[in-house]
Amino acid sequence: MSFIIEEELKKLPDSPGVYIMHDASDAIIYVGKAVNLKNRVRQYFQSDRNKSPKIRKMVPQIERFEYVVTDSELEALILECNLIKENSPKYNTLLKDDKTYPFIKVTTDEEFPRIIMTRKLKKDKSKYFGPYSDASAVKETIELLRKLYKIRPCNYKIQGVLKTERPCLYYHIHQCEAPCANLVSRQEYNAGVEGALRFLNGNYKEIMNELSDKMAKASEEMRFEEAASYLELIKSVRHIGENQKATMGQGEDRDIIAAASDGSEAIAQIFFVRDGKLIGREHYHLHVDPDESKGGIISDFIKQFYSGTPFIPKEIMASEEIPDKDVIEEWLSEKRESKVRVVVPKKGSKEKLVTLAEKNARLVLEQDIERLKKEEAATAGAFKKLGELLGIGSLKRIEAYDISNISGFQSVGSMVVYENGAPKRADYRKFKIKSVQGPDDYSSMREVLTRRFRRALEKNKGFEELPDLILMDGGKGQVNVCIQVLEELGIDIQAAGMVKDDRHRTRGLYFNNEEISLKDEQDCFRLITRIQDEVHRFAITYHRLLRSKGQVHSVLDDIPLIGEARRKELLKHFDNIEQIKSASLSELKDIPGMNAASAKAVYDFFNKEGAK
């Protein structure tokens, strides 16, 4: 089913989230975040004005897009970073390295600890906080903690008692107590470090109160610039303390599963959290009974999904209580070889993540119900309509044929198969024309059809199943050839021709000596166009392959008894064709792989009367 971008743009929600662009091969080429998905994604497909060269180059390659709805722009940012890191899209250039998330590191393994920002977690005695989504807020928070608790910003290695000539500038502006100059005891210094750790652990009420008091005092004393700086620091503290649902804590692996159902179709949505980060999601279609509960749907999904996946996380969060929970946990634990829990969060960030998964499942279901209806109309529905239009009843299998040649060079035939409106590529066949010389499409088609249906009568493997309708890439002449072949073989199958206009576009069908217009039957028209394009593409691809092989030709290929192996030995032994031509019979016999007969064949080929 083709993805119609114009129609899908209309369905975008007015919600924050992440959008994912795919190219024709379905590879992810771009991941972005948006405060409003509808407004942001639509901008890509509007005027090129004010677009960067990269975006102008990317947009024509977009074949489809998908999106994940989030509760906030912050969550969208975190998910965007995770997806970019996981998929390395071609057009995302800013976040290619591993430095996606910043951490705050307190070097508690040092005598006089520092507070720094890092993007790498090491197994040391330091304490790490994060990851965080906003690097600028992290930097401002570190600066705030240094100022409030007078934590040294330098990277000096202070061990024991170190006496310098004089302390640095930070001491003189009252932002450091100069442990490097032995002006503060280790106990006094570390009391400030403990205050910073309390803040980083979430106990930042005392800092907020202190900042608020200082801001109010500066404002009263009309030091408005200083008051504004305190206000910005308060905003940074609030920002860094935001609850990040999309980051669940360091080192945690879990899956989040929710479901949505309309009574006959259901969507199971699964979010993957790896190493504490939401790295992606998938959704799966399920056929369900009208009275099936969501818990039953999730239970069935868990059993089917984890029976075929190699990785099982230690925790699975579900949106509903599931039947046979104890048995399923025991089964999963046995597969993982360690304890696995299935839980239903009732509050907090975990419950919100499950709700988010359920929200996305409902969205996918709503979209897919409409899409499935359109797909049904474009595939099986189009097959049914085509059968009615031609008056031949229901159609299950259609075969289409085409001939390709250029100036009579090596004509080839192609056969493509559609079942219930979709291509069945395993049944495609290609034919190299053997009995026809020159560009004779009718005779070439006769050979192809005869070979194909004779093999069916002989029960040759891969040719046993017969079509309900044959489509020829052409009009009256091609259809008559097909009818004649079928009559000669005693096979009763209807045949029609796919007629094109002057611009080589599908116009209608030639059937029973008349042309049937398809302009009022859009689903049938699109189906015939797809089949005609596919059979033509398949024939052209095969013809190009043969042409490319035919263009790589050596004069040695024309010598009897000289195959690929002997040709390689000849070219390995002699520098060029001229040396082979002038070689004696004894020299040729001495070449590995050559016997007396093959050596004589080469000698005679180049030394016969008239040879050049």
LOLUMKOL-849936 format. One record per residue (C-alpha): residue number from 1; residue in one letter; x, y, z. Coordinates in steps of 0.2 Angstrom, whole numbers, plus 2048, in hexadecimal, padded with zeros to 3 digits. Layout:
LOLUMKOL-849936
<NUM; A; <X; Y; Z>>
...
end
This chain:
LOLUMKOL-849936
<1; M; <800; 800; 800>>
<2; S; <808; 811; 7FB>>
<3; F; <80A; 81E; 808>>
<4; I; <801; 82E; 802>>
<5; I; <80B; 83C; 80B>>
<6; E; <7FD; 849; 808>>
<7; E; <7F0; 83F; 810>>
<8; E; <7FB; 839; 81F>>
<9; L; <800; 84C; 822>>
<10; K; <7ED; 84F; 826>>
<11; K; <7EE; 842; 834>>
<12; L; <7FC; 849; 83E>>
<13; P; <7F7; 84D; 850>>
<14; D; <7FA; 85E; 858>>
<15; S; <805; 856; 865>>
<16; P; <818; 856; 869>>
<17; G; <822; 847; 863>>
<18; V; <82F; 840; 857>>
<19; Y; <82D; 83D; 845>>
<20; I; <837; 830; 83A>>
<21; M; <83A; 832; 828>>
<22; H; <83C; 823; 81D>>
<23; D; <843; 822; 80B>>
<24; A; <83E; 816; 7FD>>
<25; S; <848; 807; 805>>
<26; D; <83F; 80B; 815>>
<27; A; <84F; 810; 81D>>
<28; I; <84E; 81E; 82A>>
<29; I; <856; 82E; 823>>
<30; Y; <851; 83B; 830>>
<31; V; <84A; 83C; 841>>
<32; G; <844; 84C; 849>>
<33; K; <83A; 852; 858>>
<34; A; <82B; 85F; 858>>
<35; V; <821; 869; 864>>
<36; N; <813; 866; 858>>
<37; L; <814; 858; 84C>>
<38; K; <807; 85E; 840>>
<39; N; <80F; 86F; 83D>>
<40; R; <821; 869; 83D>>
<41; V; <820; 85A; 831>>
<42; R; <815; 864; 825>>
<43; Q; <822; 871; 823>>
<44; Y; <82D; 864; 81A>>
<45; F; <821; 862; 80C>>
<46; Q; <81D; 875; 809>>
<47; S; <827; 882; 800>>
<48; D; <83A; 880; 7FE>>
<49; R; <83C; 892; 804>>
<50; N; <847; 894; 813>>
<51; K; <84B; 881; 813>>
<52; S; <85D; 87C; 815>>
<53; P; <866; 873; 806>>
<54; K; <866; 863; 811>>
<55; I; <853; 863; 813>>
<56; R; <850; 867; 801>>
<57; K; <85A; 858; 7FC>>
<58; M; <852; 84D; 809>>
<59; V; <840; 850; 806>>
<60; P; <83F; 848; 7F5>>
<61; Q; <846; 838; 7FC>>
<62; I; <838; 837; 809>>
<63; E; <82C; 828; 805>>
<64; R; <823; 828; 815>>
<65; F; <824; 82E; 827>>
<66; E; <81E; 828; 838>>
<67; Y; <81E; 830; 849>>
<68; V; <81D; 82D; 85C>>
<69; V; <812; 838; 867>>
<70; T; <81A; 83E; 877>>
<71; D; <813; 848; 886>>
<72; S; <820; 856; 885>>
<73; E; <82E; 85D; 87A>>
<74; L; <83B; 857; 886>>
<75; E; <835; 845; 884>>
<76; A; <835; 848; 871>>
<77; L; <847; 84E; 872>>
<78; I; <84D; 83F; 87C>>
<79; L; <845; 833; 871>>
<80; E; <84C; 83C; 861>>
<81; C; <85D; 83A; 868>>
<82; N; <85B; 828; 86C>>
<83; L; <854; 824; 85B>>
<84; I; <861; 82E; 852>>
<85; K; <86F; 825; 85C>>
<86; E; <866; 814; 858>>
<87; N; <863; 816; 846>>
<88; S; <870; 823; 840>>
<89; P; <865; 82B; 833>>
<90; K; <86D; 832; 823>>
<91; Y; <868; 844; 825>>
<92; N; <86A; 846; 838>>
<93; T; <87B; 84D; 83A>>
<94; L; <87C; 856; 84B>>
<95; L; <87B; 847; 856>>
<96; K; <885; 83A; 84D>>
<97; D; <892; 837; 85B>>
<98; D; <88E; 82E; 86B>>
<99; K; <88D; 83E; 875>>
<100; T; <87B; 83F; 876>>
<101; Y; <877; 841; 888>>
<102; P; <880; 84B; 895>>
<103; F; <883; 845; 8A7>>
<104; I; <888; 84E; 8B6>>
<105; K; <897; 846; 8BE>>
<106; V; <89D; 849; 8D0>>
<107; T; <8AF; 843; 8D2>>
<108; T; <8AC; 83C; 8E4>>
<109; D; <8BC; 831; 8E2>>
<110; E; <8C6; 841; 8E4>>
<111; E; <8CB; 849; 8F4>>
<112; F; <8C3; 85A; 8EE>>
<113; P; <8B6; 854; 8E2>>
<114; R; <8B1; 85E; 8D3>>
<115; I; <8A0; 85F; 8C9>>
<116; I; <8A2; 85D; 8B6>>
<117; M; <897; 859; 8A7>>
<118; T; <89C; 849; 89E>>
<119; R; <894; 83E; 890>>
<120; K; <89C; 82E; 895>>
<121; L; <898; 823; 8A4>>
<122; K; <8A7; 81A; 8AC>>
<123; K; <8A8; 80D; 8B9>>
<124; D; <8B1; 817; 8C6>>
<125; K; <8AD; 81E; 8D7>>
<126; S; <8A6; 82E; 8D1>>
<127; K; <893; 832; 8D2>>
<128; Y; <889; 834; 8C2>>
<129; F; <878; 83D; 8C0>>
<130; G; <86E; 83D; 8B0>>
<131; P; <86D; 83B; 8A1>>
<132; Y; <865; 84C; 89E>>
<133; S; <85D; 852; 88E>>
<134; D; <864; 864; 88E>>
<135; A; <876; 867; 88F>>
<136; S; <875; 87A; 891>>
<137; A; <86A; 877; 8A1>>
<138; V; <877; 86A; 8A7>>
<139; K; <885; 877; 8A5>>
<140; E; <87B; 885; 8AE>>
<141; T; <877; 879; 8BC>>
<142; I; <889; 874; 8BE>>
<143; E; <88E; 887; 8BE>>
<144; L; <880; 88A; 8CB>>
<145; L; <886; 87C; 8D7>>
<146; R; <898; 882; 8D5>>
<147; K; <893; 894; 8DA>>
<148; L; <887; 88F; 8E8>>
<149; Y; <893; 882; 8F0>>
<150; K; <8A3; 889; 8EB>>
<151; I; <8A9; 879; 8E1>>
<152; R; <8B9; 87B; 8D8>>
<153; P; <8B8; 87B; 8C5>>
<154; C; <8CA; 877; 8C2>>
<155; N; <8D1; 866; 8BD>>
<156; Y; <8E0; 867; 8C9>>
<157; K; <8E5; 856; 8D1>>
<158; I; <8E4; 85B; 8E3>>
<159; Q; <8EC; 84E; 8EE>>
<160; G; <8F1; 850; 901>>
<161; V; <8F6; 862; 905>>
<162; L; <8FA; 86D; 8F6>>
<163; K; <900; 87F; 8F9>>
<164; T; <900; 88A; 8EA>>
<165; E; <907; 89B; 8E9>>
<166; R; <8F6; 8A3; 8E7>>
<167; P; <8E4; 89D; 8E4>>
<168; C; <8DC; 8A0; 8D3>>
<169; L; <8CF; 8AD; 8CE>>
<170; Y; <8C0; 8A2; 8D3>>
<171; Y; <8C6; 8A4; 8E5>>
<172; H; <8C6; 8B7; 8E4>>
<173; I; <8B4; 8B8; 8DC>>
<174; H; <8AE; 8AC; 8EA>>
<175; Q; <8AA; 89D; 8DF>>
<176; C; <8B7; 892; 8E6>>
<177; E; <8BF; 890; 8F8>>
<178; A; <8D0; 88B; 8F0>>
<179; P; <8D4; 87A; 8F6>>
<180; C; <8E3; 87A; 8EB>>
<181; A; <8EA; 888; 8F7>>
<182; N; <8E5; 87E; 906>>
<183; L; <8D9; 88C; 90B>>
<184; V; <8CB; 880; 90F>>
<185; S; <8CA; 86F; 918>>
<186; R; <8C5; 860; 910>>
<187; Q; <8B6; 85E; 91B>>
<188; E; <8AF; 870; 918>>
<189; Y; <8B2; 86E; 905>>
<190; N; <8A8; 85D; 905>>
<191; A; <89A; 864; 90F>>
<192; G; <897; 86F; 8FF>>
<193; V; <898; 85F; 8F4>>
<194; E; <88B; 857; 8FF>>
<195; G; <87F; 865; 8FC>>
<196; A; <882; 864; 8E9>>
<197; L; <87F; 851; 8EA>>
<198; R; <86E; 854; 8F3>>
<199; F; <869; 860; 8E5>>
<200; L; <86E; 853; 8D8>>
<201; N; <864; 846; 8E1>>
<202; G; <854; 851; 8DF>>
<203; N; <854; 85A; 8F0>>
<204; Y; <856; 86B; 8E9>>
<205; K; <849; 874; 8F3>>
<206; E; <856; 87D; 8FE>>
<207; I; <85F; 883; 8EE>>
<208; M; <84F; 88A; 8E6>>
<209; N; <84B; 893; 8F6>>
<210; E; <85C; 89A; 8F7>>
<211; L; <85B; 8A0; 8E5>>
<212; S; <84A; 8A7; 8E7>>
<213; D; <850; 8B1; 8F6>>
<214; K; <85F; 8B8; 8ED>>
<215; M; <855; 8BC; 8DE>>
<216; A; <848; 8C6; 8E9>>
<217; K; <856; 8CF; 8F3>>
<218; A; <85F; 8D4; 8E2>>
<219; S; <84E; 8DA; 8DB>>
<220; E; <84B; 8E4; 8EB>>
<221; E; <85C; 8EC; 8EA>>
<222; M; <858; 8F0; 8D8>>
<223; R; <866; 8E4; 8D2>>
<224; F; <85B; 8DE; 8C4>>
<225; E; <868; 8D7; 8B9>>
<226; E; <86E; 8CC; 8C7>>
<227; A; <85C; 8C7; 8CB>>
<228; A; <859; 8C2; 8B9>>
<229; S; <869; 8B7; 8BA>>
<230; Y; <861; 8AE; 8CA>>
<231; L; <851; 8AC; 8C0>>
<232; E; <85A; 8A3; 8B2>>
<233; L; <863; 898; 8BE>>
<234; I; <852; 893; 8C6>>
<235; K; <84B; 88F; 8B5>>
<236; S; <85B; 884; 8B2>>
<237; V; <858; 87B; 8C3>>
<238; R; <846; 878; 8BE>>
<239; H; <84B; 872; 8AD>>
<240; I; <858; 866; 8B3>>
<241; G; <84C; 85F; 8C0>>
<242; E; <83E; 85B; 8B3>>
<243; N; <838; 849; 8B3>>
<244; Q; <83E; 840; 8A4>>
<245; K; <832; 832; 8A0>>
<246; A; <83C; 82D; 891>>
<247; T; <84C; 82A; 89B>>
<248; M; <849; 81D; 8A8>>
<249; G; <859; 81C; 8B1>>
<250; Q; <86A; 815; 8AE>>
<251; G; <86C; 803; 8A8>>
<252; E; <85A; 7FE; 8A8>>
<253; D; <853; 7F3; 89A>>
<254; R; <840; 7F1; 899>>
<255; D; <832; 7F0; 88C>>
<256; I; <822; 7FA; 88D>>
<257; I; <812; 7F2; 885>>
<258; A; <801; 7F9; 882>>
<259; A; <7F3; 7F4; 877>>
<260; A; <7E4; 7FC; 86E>>
<261; S; <7D5; 7F3; 866>>
<262; D; <7C6; 7F6; 85C>>
<263; G; <7BE; 7E5; 85E>>
<264; S; <7C5; 7DC; 84F>>
<265; E; <7D7; 7E4; 84D>>
<266; A; <7E3; 7E9; 85A>>
<267; I; <7F4; 7F2; 85B>>
<268; A; <801; 7EC; 868>>
<269; Q; <80D; 7FB; 86B>>
<270; I; <81E; 7F7; 873>>
<271; F; <82B; 803; 878>>
<272; F; <83D; 7FE; 87B>>
<273; V; <847; 805; 889>>
<274; R; <859; 800; 888>>
<275; D; <866; 806; 895>>
<276; G; <859; 811; 89C>>
<277; K; <855; 81A; 88C>>
<278; L; <846; 818; 880>>
<279; I; <84E; 813; 870>>
<280; G; <83F; 80F; 865>>
<281; R; <82F; 807; 863>>
<282; E; <825; 7FB; 858>>
<283; H; <813; 7F7; 856>>
<284; Y; <80B; 7E6; 851>>
<285; H; <7FA; 7E2; 849>>
<286; L; <7EF; 7D4; 851>>
<287; H; <7DF; 7CD; 84D>>
<288; V; <7D4; 7CC; 85C>>
<289; D; <7C3; 7C6; 862>>
<290; P; <7B6; 7D4; 865>>
<291; D; <7B5; 7CF; 878>>
<292; E; <7C8; 7CD; 87A>>
<293; S; <7CF; 7D8; 889>>
<294; K; <7DE; 7E3; 887>>
<295; G; <7E6; 7D9; 894>>
<296; G; <7E3; 7C9; 88A>>
<297; I; <7EA; 7D2; 87A>>
<298; I; <7FA; 7D7; 883>>
<299; S; <7FC; 7C6; 88A>>
<300; D; <7FA; 7BE; 879>>
<301; F; <806; 7CA; 872>>
<302; I; <813; 7C7; 87F>>
<303; K; <813; 7B5; 87C>>
<304; Q; <815; 7B7; 869>>
<305; F; <821; 7C5; 869>>
<306; Y; <82E; 7BE; 876>>
<307; S; <82D; 7AC; 86F>>
<308; G; <836; 7B3; 860>>
<309; T; <841; 7C1; 867>>
<310; P; <853; 7BD; 86D>>
<311; F; <853; 7CB; 87B>>
<312; I; <847; 7CB; 889>>
<313; P; <849; 7DA; 896>>
<314; K; <848; 7D8; 8A8>>
<315; E; <838; 7E1; 8A9>>
<316; I; <829; 7E3; 89E>>
<317; M; <81D; 7F1; 8A2>>
<318; A; <80B; 7EE; 89C>>
<319; S; <7FC; 7FA; 89B>>
<320; E; <7F0; 7EC; 8A2>>
<321; E; <7F1; 7DD; 8AE>>
<322; I; <7F3; 7CD; 8A3>>
<323; P; <7EC; 7BC; 8A5>>
<324; D; <7F9; 7AE; 8AB>>
<325; K; <805; 7BB; 8B1>>
<326; D; <80F; 7AF; 8BC>>
<327; V; <810; 7A2; 8AE>>
<328; I; <816; 7AF; 8A2>>
<329; E; <823; 7B6; 8AE>>
<330; E; <82A; 7A5; 8B1>>
<331; W; <82B; 7A1; 89E>>
<332; L; <834; 7B2; 89B>>
<333; S; <83F; 7B0; 8AA>>
<334; E; <844; 79F; 8A3>>
<335; K; <848; 7A6; 892>>
<336; R; <852; 7B4; 899>>
<337; E; <85A; 7A9; 8A6>>
<338; S; <857; 7B6; 8B3>>
<339; K; <848; 7BE; 8BC>>
<340; V; <83B; 7C7; 8B0>>
<341; R; <82D; 7D1; 8B7>>
<342; V; <81D; 7D6; 8AF>>
<343; V; <816; 7E6; 8B7>>
<344; V; <808; 7F2; 8B5>>
<345; P; <80E; 803; 8BB>>
<346; K; <800; 80D; 8C5>>
<347; K; <809; 81E; 8C7>>
<348; G; <818; 828; 8C3>>
<349; S; <823; 829; 8B4>>
<350; K; <821; 817; 8B0>>
<351; E; <80E; 818; 8B0>>
<352; K; <80F; 827; 8A4>>
<353; L; <81A; 81D; 898>>
<354; V; <80E; 80F; 897>>
<355; T; <800; 81C; 894>>
<356; L; <80B; 823; 886>>
<357; A; <80D; 812; 87E>>
<358; E; <7FA; 810; 87F>>
<359; K; <7F7; 821; 877>>
<360; N; <802; 81D; 869>>
<361; A; <7FA; 80C; 867>>
<362; R; <7E9; 814; 865>>
<363; L; <7F0; 820; 858>>
<364; V; <7F7; 813; 84E>>
<365; L; <7E7; 809; 84E>>
<366; E; <7DD; 818; 849>>
<367; Q; <7E8; 81B; 83A>>
<368; D; <7EA; 809; 835>>
<369; I; <7D8; 805; 835>>
<370; E; <7D6; 813; 828>>
<371; R; <7E6; 80D; 81F>>
<372; L; <7E0; 7FB; 81F>>
<373; K; <7D0; 7FF; 817>>
<374; K; <7D9; 809; 809>>
<375; E; <7E5; 7FA; 807>>
<376; E; <7D7; 7EE; 806>>
<377; A; <7CF; 7F9; 7F8>>
<378; A; <7E0; 7FB; 7EF>>
<379; T; <7E4; 7E8; 7F0>>
<380; A; <7D7; 7DB; 7F3>>
<381; G; <7C9; 7E7; 7F0>>
<382; A; <7D1; 7EC; 7DF>>
<383; F; <7D2; 7DA; 7DA>>
<384; K; <7C0; 7D7; 7DE>>
<385; K; <7BB; 7E7; 7D5>>
<386; L; <7C5; 7E2; 7C6>>
<387; G; <7BD; 7D1; 7C5>>
<388; E; <7AC; 7D9; 7C5>>
<389; L; <7B1; 7E6; 7B8>>
<390; L; <7B7; 7D8; 7AC>>
<391; G; <7A8; 7CD; 7B1>>
<392; I; <7B3; 7BE; 7B5>>
<393; G; <7AF; 7BC; 7C7>>
<394; S; <7BC; 7BC; 7D6>>
<395; L; <7CE; 7BE; 7D3>>
<396; K; <7DC; 7B7; 7DE>>
<397; R; <7EB; 7B6; 7D2>>
<398; I; <7F0; 7C1; 7C4>>
<399; E; <7FF; 7BE; 7B9>>
<400; A; <806; 7CC; 7AE>>
<401; Y; <813; 7CB; 79F>>
<402; D; <81F; 7D6; 796>>
<403; I; <82D; 7D5; 789>>
<404; S; <83C; 7E0; 789>>
<405; N; <849; 7E3; 77C>>
<406; I; <854; 7F1; 775>>
<407; S; <856; 7F0; 762>>
<408; G; <853; 7DE; 762>>
<409; F; <861; 7DB; 76F>>
<410; Q; <85E; 7CB; 779>>
<411; S; <84B; 7CC; 77C>>
<412; V; <845; 7C7; 78D>>
<413; G; <834; 7C3; 794>>
<414; S; <82D; 7C7; 7A6>>
<415; M; <81F; 7C0; 7B0>>
<416; V; <819; 7C8; 7C0>>
<417; V; <80C; 7C1; 7CC>>
<418; Y; <7FF; 7CA; 7D7>>
<419; E; <7F5; 7C1; 7E4>>
<420; N; <7E6; 7CA; 7EC>>
<421; G; <7ED; 7DA; 7E6>>
<422; A; <7FF; 7D9; 7ED>>
<423; P; <80E; 7D3; 7E3>>
<424; K; <814; 7C1; 7E6>>
<425; R; <826; 7C3; 7E1>>
<426; A; <82B; 7B1; 7E5>>
<427; D; <821; 7AC; 7D6>>
<428; Y; <828; 7B9; 7CA>>
<429; R; <831; 7B1; 7BB>>
<430; K; <83C; 7B7; 7AD>>
<431; F; <83F; 7AF; 79C>>
<432; K; <84E; 7B1; 78F>>
<433; I; <847; 7B1; 77E>>
<434; K; <84E; 7A2; 774>>
<435; S; <844; 79F; 764>>
<436; V; <842; 7B1; 75E>>
<437; Q; <84F; 7BC; 755>>
<438; G; <84D; 7CE; 755>>
<439; P; <840; 7DA; 75C>>
<440; D; <830; 7CF; 75A>>
<441; D; <826; 7D2; 76A>>
<442; Y; <817; 7C8; 764>>
<443; S; <822; 7B8; 761>>
<444; S; <82C; 7BB; 770>>
<445; M; <81C; 7BC; 77B>>
<446; R; <815; 7AC; 773>>
<447; E; <825; 7A3; 778>>
<448; V; <824; 7AA; 78A>>
<449; L; <812; 7A5; 78C>>
<450; T; <814; 794; 784>>
<451; R; <823; 790; 78F>>
<452; R; <81A; 796; 79F>>
<453; F; <80A; 78D; 79C>>
<454; R; <811; 77D; 795>>
<455; R; <81B; 77B; 7A5>>
<456; A; <80B; 77D; 7AF>>
<457; L; <803; 76F; 7A5>>
<458; E; <813; 765; 7A8>>
<459; K; <811; 769; 7BB>>
<460; N; <823; 771; 7BC>>
<461; K; <827; 777; 7CD>>
<462; G; <823; 78A; 7CE>>
<463; F; <817; 78A; 7C0>>
<464; E; <809; 77F; 7C6>>
<465; E; <7FD; 78D; 7CC>>
<466; L; <7F3; 795; 7BE>>
<467; P; <7ED; 7A7; 7BE>>
<468; D; <7DB; 7AD; 7BE>>
<469; L; <7DF; 7BB; 7B2>>
<470; I; <7EE; 7BF; 7A6>>
<471; L; <7F3; 7D1; 7A3>>
<472; M; <7FE; 7D5; 794>>
<473; D; <808; 7E4; 793>>
<474; G; <800; 7EA; 783>>
<475; G; <7F0; 7EB; 779>>
<476; K; <7E6; 7E0; 76D>>
<477; G; <7F5; 7D7; 764>>
<478; Q; <7FD; 7D1; 775>>
<479; V; <7EC; 7CB; 77B>>
<480; N; <7E9; 7C1; 76B>>
<481; V; <7FA; 7B9; 76D>>
<482; C; <7F6; 7B4; 77E>>
<483; I; <7E4; 7AD; 77A>>
<484; Q; <7EC; 7A3; 76B>>
<485; V; <7F9; 79B; 777>>
<486; L; <7EC; 797; 784>>
<487; E; <7E0; 78F; 777>>
<488; E; <7EE; 784; 770>>
<489; L; <7F2; 77E; 781>>
<490; G; <7E0; 77B; 786>>
<491; I; <7E1; 787; 795>>
<492; D; <7D2; 792; 799>>
<493; I; <7D8; 7A2; 7A1>>
<494; Q; <7D2; 7B4; 79D>>
<495; A; <7DE; 7C1; 796>>
<496; A; <7DE; 7D4; 795>>
<497; G; <7EB; 7E1; 78F>>
<498; M; <7F1; 7EF; 799>>
<499; V; <7EF; 7FE; 78C>>
<500; K; <7FA; 80E; 78D>>
<501; D; <7F7; 81F; 787>>
<502; D; <803; 829; 77C>>
<503; R; <80D; 82E; 78C>>
<504; H; <810; 81C; 790>>
<505; R; <804; 81D; 79F>>
<506; T; <7F6; 810; 7A3>>
<507; R; <7E6; 814; 79A>>
<508; G; <7DB; 805; 79C>>
<509; L; <7D8; 7F2; 798>>
<510; Y; <7D6; 7EA; 788>>
<511; F; <7CA; 7DB; 78B>>
<512; N; <7BE; 7D1; 780>>
<513; N; <7C2; 7DC; 771>>
<514; E; <7BE; 7ED; 779>>
<515; E; <7C7; 7F9; 784>>
<516; I; <7C1; 7FC; 795>>
<517; S; <7C4; 80D; 79D>>
<518; L; <7CA; 80D; 7AF>>
<519; K; <7C9; 81F; 7B3>>
<520; D; <7B9; 81D; 7BE>>
<521; E; <7C1; 80E; 7C7>>
<522; Q; <7D0; 816; 7D0>>
<523; D; <7D5; 807; 7DA>>
<524; C; <7D5; 7FC; 7CB>>
<525; F; <7DE; 809; 7C1>>
<526; R; <7EC; 80A; 7CF>>
<527; L; <7ED; 7F7; 7D0>>
<528; I; <7EF; 7F5; 7BD>>
<529; T; <7FC; 803; 7BD>>
<530; R; <806; 7FB; 7CB>>
<531; I; <806; 7EA; 7C2>>
<532; Q; <80A; 7F2; 7B1>>
<533; D; <819; 7FC; 7B9>>
<534; E; <81F; 7EC; 7C2>>
<535; V; <81F; 7E0; 7B3>>
<536; H; <828; 7ED; 7A9>>
<537; R; <835; 7F1; 7B7>>
<538; F; <838; 7DE; 7B9>>
<539; A; <83B; 7DB; 7A6>>
<540; I; <846; 7EB; 7A4>>
<541; T; <851; 7E5; 7B4>>
<542; Y; <854; 7D4; 7AC>>
<543; H; <858; 7DB; 79B>>
<544; R; <864; 7E7; 7A3>>
<545; L; <86D; 7D9; 7AC>>
<546; L; <86F; 7CF; 79C>>
<547; R; <875; 7DE; 792>>
<548; S; <882; 7E1; 79F>>
<549; K; <888; 7CF; 79E>>
<550; G; <888; 7D0; 78B>>
<551; Q; <893; 7DF; 78B>>
<552; V; <8A1; 7D6; 795>>
<553; H; <8A7; 7CB; 787>>
<554; S; <8B8; 7C4; 783>>
<555; V; <8BE; 7BD; 772>>
<556; L; <8C3; 7AD; 77D>>
<557; D; <8B1; 7AA; 780>>
<558; D; <8AF; 7A5; 76E>>
<559; I; <8BC; 797; 76E>>
<560; P; <8B5; 786; 770>>
<561; L; <8BA; 77C; 780>>
<562; I; <8BF; 78D; 789>>
<563; G; <8B4; 791; 798>>
<564; E; <8B6; 79D; 7A6>>
<565; A; <8C4; 794; 7AF>>
<566; R; <8CF; 791; 7A0>>
<567; R; <8CC; 7A3; 79A>>
<568; K; <8D3; 7A9; 7AB>>
<569; E; <8E2; 79E; 7AA>>
<570; L; <8E6; 7A4; 798>>
<571; L; <8E5; 7B6; 79D>>
<572; K; <8EF; 7B3; 7AD>>
<573; H; <8FD; 7AB; 7A3>>
<574; F; <8FD; 7B7; 794>>
<575; D; <8FD; 7CA; 796>>
<576; N; <8F1; 7CD; 788>>
<577; I; <8E7; 7C5; 779>>
<578; E; <8F6; 7C8; 76D>>
<579; Q; <901; 7BD; 777>>
<580; I; <8F4; 7AF; 777>>
<581; K; <8F2; 7B1; 764>>
<582; S; <905; 7AF; 761>>
<583; A; <907; 7A0; 76E>>
<584; S; <90C; 78F; 768>>
<585; L; <902; 780; 76B>>
<586; S; <90F; 779; 777>>
<587; E; <90E; 789; 781>>
<588; L; <8FC; 788; 782>>
<589; K; <8FC; 776; 788>>
<590; D; <908; 77B; 796>>
<591; I; <8FB; 787; 79E>>
<592; P; <8F2; 780; 7AE>>
<593; G; <8E1; 779; 7AA>>
<594; M; <8E4; 777; 797>>
<595; N; <8E4; 766; 78F>>
<596; A; <8E9; 762; 77D>>
<597; A; <8D7; 764; 776>>
<598; S; <8D5; 775; 77E>>
<599; A; <8E6; 77B; 779>>
<600; K; <8E3; 776; 767>>
<601; A; <8D2; 77F; 768>>
<602; V; <8DB; 78F; 76C>>
<603; Y; <8E9; 78D; 760>>
<604; D; <8DD; 789; 752>>
<605; F; <8D2; 797; 756>>
<606; F; <8E0; 7A4; 754>>
<607; N; <8E9; 79C; 746>>
<608; K; <8DC; 796; 73A>>
<609; E; <8DC; 79D; 729>>
<610; G; <8D6; 7AF; 72A>>
<611; A; <8D7; 7B1; 73C>>
<612; K; <8DD; 7C3; 742>>
end
